[in-house]
Amino acid sequence: MEHRRSGTSPKKRSAPDPHRLLGIYLNDHLTGAGAGLALVKRTARAHRDTDAGPRLAALAEEVAEDRDSLREVMLALDVPANNLRMLMGAAVAQAGRLKPNGRLLSRSPLSDVLELEAIRLGVEGKKELWRALHTLARSNPLLDAEAMGRLLARAERQADTVEALRLKAVGRALRGAPGAAPAPPRHSAGRTPKAGWAS
């Protein structure tokens, strides 16, 4: 039987650094917030002349405020922003503009569906961020639990807004497809409905 040499011991794994893990987590969300803001702004510009335009513009402002709130949280927790990761996130956001929509050079009704689904996913992720920070605030005096709760509630309202717009976009893009719900009654004669998500 082979004996271990005296004075040697198995190499111990170092315990994970919670602050480092927190930094990675918050930077991931900060990167996502930047990409999400770019997408919401682009979608709002595409529909600035529709009924959905004001709601998307207001959402873009709130998303920008949420990103600023996250930066404040990171500053309070002494977590530096990873600028390289932010640049990579911006590049991914630009690449996302090439997502197929059934048309080569222009927008299609499917563009609305795909963009709103991506925005909805981003908002759901942000909800979980604020929920996690709200939980962490119970044991970390550097975090304001009340503020985290307000941000969580706002993200829930944002998710409801985006979902309503998404369902309208689905109805416009896929109405008439096999198994789709029948089209609603047409507007009365003499009235021209305004184009957009809310029409």
Secondary structure, DSSP 4 states (H G I P E B T S, - for coil): -PPPPTT--PPPPPPP-HHHHHHHHHHHHHHHHHHHHHHHHHHHHHTTTSTTHHHHHHHHHHHHHHHHHHHHHHHHTT----HHHHHHHHHHHHHGGG---S-SSS--HHHHHHHHHHHHHHHHHHHHHHHHHHHHTTT-TTS-HHHHHHHHHHHHHHHHHHHHHHHHHHHHHHTTSTTPPPPPPPPPTT--PPPSTT-
